[in-house]
Amino acid sequence: MTAASLTAIKPLSRIYGFGSIYGKTIRDSRFSFLIAVGIFGGLALAMGSAIGTVFPTPADRVAVDKLVSSMPAAMVNLFGNATLMGPRLGTLGGYMTWKYGAMFLLGTGIWSILALTGTLAGEAAKGSLDFVGSTPFGKRRIAIEKLAAHLTLLWLTMLILALAITASSNTFGSAAMGDPIPLAGALAFTALVGGIAMCFGGLAFALGPVLGRGGAAGVSSLALVLLWAASGLDIGGPLVAISPFHWTTEHIPLVGLYSWPGVIITGALGVVFLAVGVELFNRRDMGVTAGLGLPGLPQDVLGVRGPVSRAFGDQLPRALAWGLGLAFWGVILASLVSSFAAQVGGDSSLSKIFANIFPGYNFTTAGGWLQLYAELFYIFIGLAAATFVSKWASDETDGRLEAVLTTPMARVRWVLAGGAAALLAVAVVTVMFALGIAVGAAAGGGTTGDALLGSASLGLFAAAMVGVGVAVGGLWRTSLAAEITAVVVIAMYLVGLFAPALHWPDWVAQLALTSHVGQPMIGRWDMTGVVASIVIAVGGIALGAWGASRRDIER
């Protein structure tokens, strides 16, 4: 009798693939990594390419300083230490730190929290770790390899972000006005961003074995937002004293200001949390938690009364998560730009400067300012659409579709129902974002004008991206549908950024769907983009249904 031969595991498969727990975790996390790189790298490229157009002269930079200095100190310092930056606020590094620093810190922190609660606590709750735990690996090794995979992707993202900051600032920035950022400064900035992510992600990782995924994510996210707000508003007391944002408030490397002790302490605290999480996972029974979780959705909302109801129920938690995130930024930005609008409206010199820089914009309304952020909103909601496509595609990639098709449901109906549910999820996110803008504008004492109606343009763009993803999944492979959708979103974003800045031919700029929507936040719609979005959304879902009816199910 011949003994069975063992198949050698290829070295690449141990790093990316099924050759190790680490490699499989890297492979499973590729979609979230792509989203993170798209968002954070895109922000860095956006600022570098736009600074020469938005604030091209020293007088324009002085106007920025004047506008910010006229705002309440609490509002200014919530987004960055503008007082410490002084005149360097008018440089690319200063403006990026103040305008988008909080988005980098909070966004990366939330990503790390979700990833580190899902990798052990989430999988343990679903039972998918039971098979891995039955192998000779040991629980401690499982935890360490999964943790190492997330840290690899986190710091790889930070490296890409640092390279994007350096490349964009040196390519598009003005050396005479102090825009170029050295690689050392960019790396120091990403060390802060990564340290904050490790700290709060580590807290979530440590709480996961005790509270479960929902409880750990909720507590850690609440701590992240509260400590950020407490430090920025400088309310005093213990919340500020224990806030990593307060410890690192003087570390502003994009303008050449360094304060490493706070960054080192924050990173060290993250390492301690991560070590505690590994040991707690090793010592506790797998999946047994205290039962603290986030409120669940009612069964009637989740829906089992038909294919669309079931598919929408599956999409709803993601839609609410994306909607809350975009609504949060809608509240923050709308409240901030309302103050900007009031300042510009009350100062004729500022009004003239901004009218010259941005002809055709009305900066006495919140909508005029929100239009400047529109490209960022498009990439966020476009990536949200990619996650909805991913959820639809998981029916096939996770093996559920074979069971679904044993019922009287045809493949065409499955695709149409999934596409319709993804569009409903897009509508939920869009409405929540619009409500966030309305609340923020009311809190800031301003009016949204056409911005509420303009929010619908985000929904149209996301609907088109759903159509792209469903078409790819139906005609080709569902396993690549979400990734290709995310690539399309990021590609359109980059084309929209670089085509004007690098003076590419007009036909290149026209490839981006966002170039055909007009300026909806101020009521200037381009119906070409509206019609194109609807056609792509409906046509893509129809093509996906046709394609799925003509191919074998993936295995």
C-alpha positions as CSV (number, residue, x, y, z in Angstrom):
1,M,0.0,0.0,0.0
2,T,1.5,3.3,-1.1
3,A,1.6,6.2,1.4
4,A,-0.1,9.4,0.3
5,S,2.3,12.1,-0.8
6,L,2.2,15.5,0.8
7,T,1.9,18.5,-1.4
8,A,4.5,21.2,-0.7
9,I,3.2,24.6,0.1
10,K,4.6,27.3,-2.2
11,P,6.3,30.2,-0.4
12,L,4.0,32.8,-2.1
13,S,1.0,30.9,-0.8
14,R,2.2,31.4,2.8
15,I,2.3,35.1,2.3
16,Y,-0.8,35.5,0.1
17,G,-3.1,32.5,-0.2
18,F,-4.1,29.3,1.6
19,G,-0.6,28.3,2.7
20,S,-0.9,29.8,6.2
21,I,-3.3,31.5,8.5
22,Y,-1.4,34.7,7.8
23,G,-1.6,34.3,4.0
24,K,-5.3,33.5,4.0
25,T,-6.0,36.5,6.2
26,I,-4.1,38.8,3.8
27,R,-6.0,37.3,0.9
28,D,-9.4,37.7,2.7
29,S,-8.5,41.4,3.5
30,R,-7.6,42.5,0.0
31,F,-10.9,44.3,-0.6
32,S,-10.7,46.4,2.6
33,F,-7.0,47.1,1.9
34,L,-7.9,48.3,-1.6
35,I,-10.6,50.6,-0.2
36,A,-8.2,52.0,2.5
37,V,-5.5,52.7,-0.1
38,G,-8.1,54.3,-2.4
39,I,-9.4,56.6,0.2
40,F,-6.3,57.7,2.0
41,G,-4.0,57.7,-1.0
42,G,-6.7,59.5,-3.0
43,L,-6.9,62.2,-0.3
44,A,-3.1,62.8,-0.4
45,L,-3.1,63.0,-4.2
46,A,-6.2,65.3,-4.2
47,M,-4.6,67.8,-2.0
48,G,-1.3,67.9,-3.9
49,S,-3.0,68.2,-7.3
50,A,-5.6,70.8,-6.2
51,I,-3.4,73.2,-4.1
52,G,-2.0,75.0,-7.2
53,T,-5.5,75.6,-8.6
54,V,-7.3,76.3,-5.3
55,F,-4.7,78.6,-3.7
56,P,-2.2,79.5,-6.4
57,T,-0.8,82.8,-5.0
58,P,0.7,84.0,-1.7
59,A,-2.4,86.3,-1.3
60,D,-4.7,83.3,-1.5
61,R,-2.7,81.5,1.2
62,V,-3.0,84.6,3.4
63,A,-6.7,84.5,2.8
64,V,-6.8,81.0,4.2
65,D,-5.0,82.1,7.3
66,K,-7.4,85.1,7.7
67,L,-10.4,82.9,7.3
68,V,-9.3,80.3,9.8
69,S,-8.1,82.8,12.3
70,S,-11.5,84.5,12.3
71,M,-13.3,81.3,13.3
72,P,-13.9,80.2,17.0
73,A,-10.8,78.7,18.5
74,A,-12.7,75.5,19.6
75,M,-13.9,74.8,16.1
76,V,-10.4,75.5,14.6
77,N,-8.5,73.2,17.0
78,L,-11.0,70.4,16.7
79,F,-9.5,69.8,13.3
80,G,-5.9,70.6,14.0
81,N,-3.5,72.8,16.0
82,A,-3.8,75.8,13.7
83,T,-2.4,78.1,16.4
84,L,0.8,76.2,16.6
85,M,1.2,76.0,12.8
86,G,0.8,79.8,12.5
87,P,1.7,81.0,9.0
88,R,2.5,77.5,7.9
89,L,-1.2,76.8,7.8
90,G,-1.1,78.3,4.3
91,T,1.3,75.6,3.0
92,L,0.2,72.4,1.5
93,G,1.3,70.4,4.6
94,G,-0.5,72.8,6.9
95,Y,-3.7,72.9,4.9
96,M,-3.7,69.1,4.6
97,T,-3.1,68.6,8.3
98,W,-5.9,71.0,9.3
99,K,-8.5,70.1,6.7
100,Y,-8.0,66.4,6.4
101,G,-5.9,65.4,9.5
102,A,-8.9,64.3,11.5
103,M,-10.3,62.3,8.5
104,F,-7.0,60.4,8.3
105,L,-6.9,59.7,12.0
106,L,-10.5,58.8,12.5
107,G,-10.9,56.9,9.3
108,T,-7.8,54.7,9.9
109,G,-8.9,54.2,13.5
110,I,-12.3,53.0,12.4
111,W,-10.8,50.7,9.8
112,S,-8.5,49.1,12.4
113,I,-11.3,48.7,14.9
114,L,-13.6,46.9,12.4
115,A,-10.8,44.7,11.1
116,L,-9.4,43.7,14.5
117,T,-12.9,42.9,15.9
118,G,-13.9,41.0,12.8
119,T,-10.7,38.9,12.5
120,L,-11.2,36.9,15.8
121,A,-14.3,38.0,17.6
122,G,-16.4,38.2,14.5
123,E,-15.2,34.9,13.1
124,A,-15.5,33.1,16.4
125,A,-19.1,34.3,16.7
126,K,-19.9,33.0,13.2
127,G,-18.2,29.6,14.0
128,S,-15.7,29.9,11.2
129,L,-12.8,29.6,13.6
130,D,-13.9,26.3,15.0
131,F,-12.3,24.4,12.1
132,V,-9.1,26.3,12.4
133,G,-9.1,25.8,16.2
134,S,-9.3,22.0,15.7
135,T,-5.9,22.0,14.0
136,P,-2.6,21.7,15.9
137,F,-1.8,25.4,15.4
138,G,-3.0,26.5,18.8
139,K,-5.1,29.5,19.7
140,R,-2.2,31.8,20.4
141,R,-0.6,31.2,17.0
142,I,-4.0,31.8,15.3
143,A,-4.3,35.1,17.0
144,I,-0.8,36.2,16.3
145,E,-0.9,35.3,12.6
146,K,-4.2,37.0,12.0
147,L,-3.0,40.1,14.0
148,A,0.2,40.1,12.0
149,A,-1.8,40.1,8.7
150,H,-3.8,43.2,9.7
151,L,-0.6,45.0,10.9
152,T,1.1,44.2,7.6
153,L,-1.8,45.8,5.6
154,L,-2.1,48.7,8.0
155,W,1.5,49.7,7.8
156,L,1.7,49.0,4.0
157,T,-1.2,51.4,3.6
158,M,0.7,54.0,5.7
159,L,3.8,53.5,3.5
160,I,1.7,54.1,0.4
161,L,0.1,57.1,2.0
162,A,3.5,58.6,2.8
163,L,4.8,58.1,-0.7
164,A,1.6,59.7,-2.1
165,I,2.0,62.7,0.2
166,T,5.6,63.2,-0.8
167,A,5.0,62.6,-4.6
168,S,2.0,64.9,-4.8
169,S,3.5,67.7,-2.7
170,N,6.7,67.7,-4.7
171,T,5.0,67.4,-8.1
172,F,2.2,69.9,-7.7
173,G,3.3,72.1,-4.8
174,S,5.1,75.4,-4.9
175,A,8.6,75.4,-3.5
176,A,8.5,79.2,-3.1
177,M,5.5,78.9,-0.8
178,G,6.8,75.9,1.2
179,D,4.6,73.2,-0.2
180,P,7.0,70.3,-0.9
181,I,7.0,67.7,2.0
182,P,10.1,65.5,2.5
183,L,9.6,61.8,2.8
184,A,10.8,61.9,6.4
185,G,8.0,64.3,7.3
186,A,5.4,62.2,5.5
187,L,6.6,59.0,7.3
188,A,6.4,60.9,10.6
189,F,2.8,61.8,9.8
190,T,1.9,58.2,8.9
191,A,3.6,57.0,12.1
192,L,1.1,59.2,14.0
193,V,-1.9,57.9,11.9
194,G,-0.8,54.3,12.3
195,G,-0.1,54.7,16.0
196,I,-3.6,56.0,16.6
197,A,-5.0,53.1,14.6
198,M,-3.0,50.6,16.6
199,C,-4.1,52.1,19.9
200,F,-7.8,52.1,19.3
201,G,-7.8,49.0,17.1
202,G,-5.7,47.3,19.8
203,L,-8.4,48.3,22.4
204,A,-11.0,46.7,20.2
205,F,-8.9,43.6,19.8
206,A,-8.5,43.3,23.6
207,L,-12.2,43.8,24.2
208,G,-13.3,41.4,21.5
209,P,-12.8,38.1,23.4
210,V,-14.8,39.5,26.3
211,L,-17.5,41.6,24.7
212,G,-17.8,40.1,21.3
213,R,-17.4,42.0,18.0
214,G,-20.4,44.4,18.3
215,G,-19.6,45.4,21.9
216,A,-15.9,45.8,21.3
217,A,-16.4,47.8,18.1
218,G,-19.0,50.0,19.8
219,V,-17.0,50.7,22.9
220,S,-13.7,51.4,21.0
221,S,-15.4,53.6,18.3
222,L,-17.1,55.6,21.1
223,A,-13.8,56.0,22.9
224,L,-12.1,57.1,19.6
225,V,-14.7,59.8,18.8
226,L,-15.0,61.1,22.5
227,L,-11.3,61.4,23.1
228,W,-10.8,63.2,19.7
229,A,-13.6,65.6,20.5
230,A,-12.4,66.1,24.1
231,S,-8.9,67.0,23.0
232,G,-10.0,69.2,20.1
233,L,-12.5,71.2,22.2
234,D,-10.1,71.2,25.1
235,I,-12.8,70.6,27.7
236,G,-10.2,69.7,30.3
237,G,-10.5,66.9,32.9
238,P,-9.6,63.2,32.7
239,L,-10.9,62.7,29.1
240,V,-8.3,65.1,27.8
241,A,-5.5,63.7,30.0
242,I,-6.0,60.2,28.7
243,S,-6.5,61.2,25.1
244,P,-3.8,60.1,22.6
245,F,-4.9,63.0,20.4
246,H,-3.9,65.4,23.2
247,W,-0.6,63.6,23.7
248,T,0.2,64.1,20.0
249,T,-1.2,67.6,19.4
250,E,2.2,69.2,18.9
251,H,3.3,66.5,16.4
252,I,2.6,68.2,13.0
253,P,5.4,66.8,10.8
254,L,3.8,67.9,7.5
255,V,4.9,71.5,8.5
256,G,8.1,70.4,10.1
257,L,7.0,70.3,13.8
258,Y,7.9,67.0,15.6
259,S,7.0,65.8,19.0
260,W,7.8,62.1,19.3
261,P,7.1,61.2,22.9
262,G,3.3,61.3,22.5
263,V,3.5,59.2,19.3
264,I,5.7,56.6,20.9
265,I,3.5,56.4,24.0
266,T,0.4,56.0,21.8
267,G,2.1,53.2,19.7
268,A,3.3,51.5,22.9
269,L,-0.2,51.5,24.4
270,G,-1.5,49.9,21.2
271,V,1.1,47.1,21.4
272,V,0.0,46.5,25.0
273,F,-3.6,46.3,24.0
274,L,-2.8,43.9,21.2
275,A,-0.7,41.6,23.5
276,V,-3.6,41.6,26.0
277,G,-6.0,40.6,23.2
278,V,-3.8,37.7,22.1
279,E,-3.6,36.3,25.7
280,L,-7.3,36.8,26.3
281,F,-8.2,34.9,23.1
282,N,-5.8,32.2,24.1
283,R,-7.2,31.8,27.7
284,R,-11.0,32.1,27.1
285,D,-13.3,29.7,25.4
286,M,-13.7,30.5,21.8
287,G,-16.8,32.6,21.0
288,V,-18.0,32.8,24.7
289,T,-18.5,36.5,25.5
290,A,-20.3,38.7,28.0
291,G,-23.0,39.3,25.4
292,L,-22.6,43.1,25.1
293,G,-23.5,43.9,21.5
294,L,-25.0,46.6,19.3
295,P,-28.8,46.7,19.0
296,G,-30.1,44.2,16.4
297,L,-32.5,44.9,13.6
298,P,-36.1,43.7,14.0
299,Q,-36.8,40.5,12.2
300,D,-39.4,42.2,10.1
301,V,-36.9,44.7,8.9
302,L,-34.4,41.9,7.9
303,G,-37.1,40.4,5.8
304,V,-37.6,36.8,4.6
305,R,-40.8,37.5,2.5
306,G,-39.2,37.4,-0.9
307,P,-35.8,37.6,-2.7
308,V,-35.7,41.4,-2.6
309,S,-36.7,41.6,1.0
310,R,-34.1,39.0,2.0
311,A,-31.3,40.6,-0.1
312,F,-32.1,44.1,1.3
313,G,-32.1,42.7,4.8
314,D,-28.6,41.4,4.2
315,Q,-27.5,44.8,2.8
316,L,-29.1,47.0,5.5
317,P,-26.5,46.7,8.2
318,R,-23.8,47.8,5.8
319,A,-26.0,50.6,4.5
320,L,-26.6,51.9,8.0
321,A,-22.9,51.7,8.8
322,W,-21.9,53.6,5.6
323,G,-24.8,56.0,6.2
324,L,-23.8,56.8,9.7
325,G,-20.2,57.4,8.6
326,L,-21.2,59.8,5.8
327,A,-23.8,61.4,8.0
328,F,-21.2,62.1,10.6
329,W,-18.9,63.8,8.1
330,G,-21.9,65.6,6.7
331,V,-22.7,67.0,10.1
332,I,-19.1,68.1,10.7
333,L,-18.5,69.6,7.3
334,A,-21.9,71.3,7.0
335,S,-21.5,72.9,10.5
336,L,-18.0,74.0,9.6
337,V,-18.7,75.4,6.1
338,S,-21.7,77.3,7.4
339,S,-19.3,79.3,9.6
340,F,-17.0,79.7,6.5
341,A,-20.0,81.0,4.5
342,A,-20.9,83.5,7.2
343,Q,-17.3,84.8,7.3
344,V,-17.0,85.2,3.6
345,G,-20.4,86.8,3.3
346,G,-19.5,89.4,5.9
347,D,-16.1,90.3,4.5
348,S,-16.1,91.8,1.0
349,S,-12.3,91.3,0.5
350,L,-12.6,87.6,1.2
351,S,-15.6,87.3,-1.1
352,K,-13.6,88.9,-3.9
353,I,-10.6,86.6,-3.4
354,F,-12.7,83.4,-3.4
355,A,-14.8,84.6,-6.3
356,N,-11.6,85.0,-8.3
357,I,-10.3,81.6,-7.3
358,F,-13.6,79.8,-7.8
359,P,-15.6,81.6,-10.4
360,G,-19.2,80.6,-10.5
361,Y,-19.4,79.4,-6.9
362,N,-21.5,81.0,-4.2
363,F,-19.4,80.8,-1.0
364,T,-22.1,82.6,1.0
365,T,-24.0,79.3,1.2
366,A,-23.0,75.9,2.7
367,G,-23.8,74.3,-0.6
368,G,-21.0,76.3,-2.4
369,W,-18.4,75.1,0.1
370,L,-19.7,71.5,0.1
371,Q,-19.3,71.4,-3.7
372,L,-15.5,71.6,-3.0
373,Y,-15.7,68.3,-1.1
374,A,-17.9,66.6,-3.7
375,E,-15.1,64.5,-5.2
376,L,-14.4,63.0,-1.8
377,F,-18.1,62.3,-1.2
378,Y,-18.1,60.5,-4.6
379,I,-15.2,58.2,-3.8
380,F,-16.7,57.3,-0.4
381,I,-20.2,56.5,-1.6
382,G,-18.6,54.7,-4.7
383,L,-16.6,52.4,-2.4
384,A,-19.8,51.9,-0.3
385,A,-21.5,50.7,-3.5
386,A,-18.5,48.3,-4.0
387,T,-19.2,46.8,-0.6
388,F,-22.9,46.3,-1.5
389,V,-21.8,44.5,-4.6
390,S,-19.5,42.4,-2.5
391,K,-22.4,41.4,-0.2
392,W,-24.5,40.4,-3.2
393,A,-21.6,38.4,-4.7
394,S,-21.0,36.6,-1.4
395,D,-24.1,34.5,-2.1
396,E,-22.2,32.7,-4.9
397,T,-18.6,33.0,-3.5
398,D,-19.6,31.6,-0.1
399,G,-21.7,28.7,-1.6
400,R,-25.2,29.9,-0.6
401,L,-26.4,30.3,-4.1
402,E,-26.5,26.6,-4.8
403,A,-29.0,26.2,-1.9
404,V,-31.0,29.3,-3.1
405,L,-31.3,27.9,-6.6
406,T,-32.8,24.7,-5.3
407,T,-36.0,26.7,-4.7
408,P,-38.2,27.9,-7.6
409,M,-36.0,31.1,-7.9
410,A,-34.2,31.4,-11.3
411,R,-30.8,32.9,-11.7
412,V,-32.1,36.0,-13.4
413,R,-34.4,36.7,-10.5
414,W,-31.6,36.3,-8.0
415,V,-29.5,38.9,-9.9
416,L,-32.3,41.3,-10.3
417,A,-33.3,41.0,-6.6
418,G,-29.7,41.5,-5.5
419,G,-29.2,44.5,-7.8
420,A,-32.5,46.0,-6.5
421,A,-31.5,45.5,-2.9
422,A,-28.1,47.1,-3.5
423,L,-29.8,50.1,-5.1
424,L,-32.1,50.4,-2.0
425,A,-29.0,50.3,0.2
426,V,-27.5,53.2,-1.8
427,A,-30.8,55.1,-1.3
428,V,-30.5,54.6,2.5
429,V,-26.9,55.9,2.5
430,T,-27.8,58.9,0.4
431,V,-30.8,59.9,2.6
432,M,-28.7,59.6,5.8
433,F,-26.0,61.7,4.2
434,A,-28.5,64.4,3.3
435,L,-29.9,64.4,6.8
436,G,-26.4,64.8,8.2
437,I,-25.9,67.9,6.0
438,A,-29.2,69.3,7.1
439,V,-28.4,68.8,10.8
440,G,-24.9,70.2,10.4
441,A,-26.1,73.3,8.6
442,A,-28.7,73.9,11.2
443,A,-26.2,73.5,14.0
444,G,-23.8,75.9,12.3
445,G,-26.5,78.5,11.8
446,G,-26.4,78.2,8.0
447,T,-28.6,77.0,5.2
448,T,-28.0,74.1,2.9
449,G,-29.7,75.6,-0.1
450,D,-29.5,73.2,-3.0
451,A,-27.1,70.9,-1.2
452,L,-29.8,68.6,0.0
453,L,-31.1,67.9,-3.5
454,G,-27.5,67.8,-4.7
455,S,-26.9,64.8,-2.4
456,A,-29.0,62.8,-4.8
457,S,-26.0,63.0,-7.3
458,L,-24.0,60.8,-4.9
459,G,-26.8,58.2,-5.0
460,L,-26.9,58.3,-8.8
461,F,-23.1,57.8,-9.0
462,A,-23.2,54.9,-6.5
463,A,-26.1,53.3,-8.4
464,A,-24.0,53.4,-11.5
465,M,-21.2,51.6,-9.7
466,V,-23.6,49.0,-8.5
467,G,-24.6,48.4,-12.2
468,V,-20.9,48.0,-13.0
469,G,-20.3,45.5,-10.3
470,V,-23.4,43.4,-11.0
471,A,-22.5,43.4,-14.7
472,V,-19.0,42.1,-13.9
473,G,-20.3,39.5,-11.5
474,G,-23.0,38.3,-13.9
475,L,-21.0,38.2,-17.1
476,W,-17.7,37.1,-15.7
477,R,-16.9,36.3,-12.0
478,T,-18.6,37.4,-8.8
479,S,-15.4,36.9,-6.9
480,L,-13.9,39.9,-8.8
481,A,-17.0,42.0,-9.0
482,A,-16.4,44.1,-5.9
483,E,-12.7,44.6,-6.5
484,I,-13.2,45.7,-10.1
485,T,-16.0,48.1,-8.9
486,A,-13.6,49.6,-6.4
487,V,-10.9,50.0,-9.1
488,V,-13.3,51.7,-11.4
489,V,-14.3,54.2,-8.6
490,I,-10.7,54.9,-7.7
491,A,-9.8,55.3,-11.4
492,M,-12.5,57.8,-12.1
493,Y,-11.5,59.7,-9.0
494,L,-7.8,59.9,-10.1
495,V,-8.8,60.8,-13.7
496,G,-10.9,63.7,-12.3
497,L,-8.0,64.8,-10.2
498,F,-5.1,64.6,-12.6
499,A,-6.7,65.3,-16.0
500,P,-7.1,69.1,-15.3
501,A,-4.0,69.4,-13.2
502,L,-1.7,67.7,-15.8
503,H,-3.6,69.3,-18.8
504,W,-4.5,65.9,-20.3
505,P,-6.8,65.8,-23.4
506,D,-10.4,66.6,-22.7
507,W,-11.6,63.2,-23.8
508,V,-9.5,61.7,-20.9
509,A,-11.3,63.8,-18.3
510,Q,-14.6,62.9,-19.9
511,L,-14.0,59.2,-19.0
512,A,-14.9,60.0,-15.4
513,L,-18.6,59.9,-14.8
514,T,-18.2,62.5,-12.1
515,S,-17.2,65.0,-14.8
516,H,-20.7,64.9,-16.2
517,V,-22.8,65.6,-13.1
518,G,-22.2,69.4,-13.0
519,Q,-22.2,71.2,-9.7
520,P,-25.3,69.7,-8.0
521,M,-24.5,71.0,-4.5
522,I,-25.1,74.5,-5.8
523,G,-28.0,73.5,-8.0
524,R,-26.2,73.2,-11.3
525,W,-27.0,69.8,-12.8
526,D,-25.7,68.3,-15.9
527,M,-28.4,66.0,-17.2
528,T,-25.9,64.0,-19.2
529,G,-24.5,62.6,-16.0
530,V,-27.9,61.9,-14.6
531,V,-29.0,59.9,-17.6
532,A,-25.7,58.1,-17.9
533,S,-25.8,57.0,-14.3
534,I,-29.4,55.7,-14.6
535,V,-28.5,53.8,-17.9
536,I,-25.3,52.3,-16.4
537,A,-27.2,51.2,-13.2
538,V,-30.2,49.6,-15.0
539,G,-28.2,48.4,-17.9
540,G,-25.5,46.9,-15.7
541,I,-28.0,44.9,-13.6
542,A,-29.8,43.7,-16.8
543,L,-26.5,42.6,-18.3
544,G,-25.5,40.8,-15.1
545,A,-28.9,38.9,-15.1
546,W,-28.4,37.9,-18.7
547,G,-24.8,36.8,-18.1
548,A,-25.6,34.8,-15.0
549,S,-28.3,32.8,-16.8
550,R,-25.7,31.6,-19.3
551,R,-22.8,30.5,-17.2
552,D,-22.0,27.9,-14.5
553,I,-22.0,28.8,-10.8
554,E,-18.6,29.5,-9.4
555,R,-17.1,26.9,-7.1
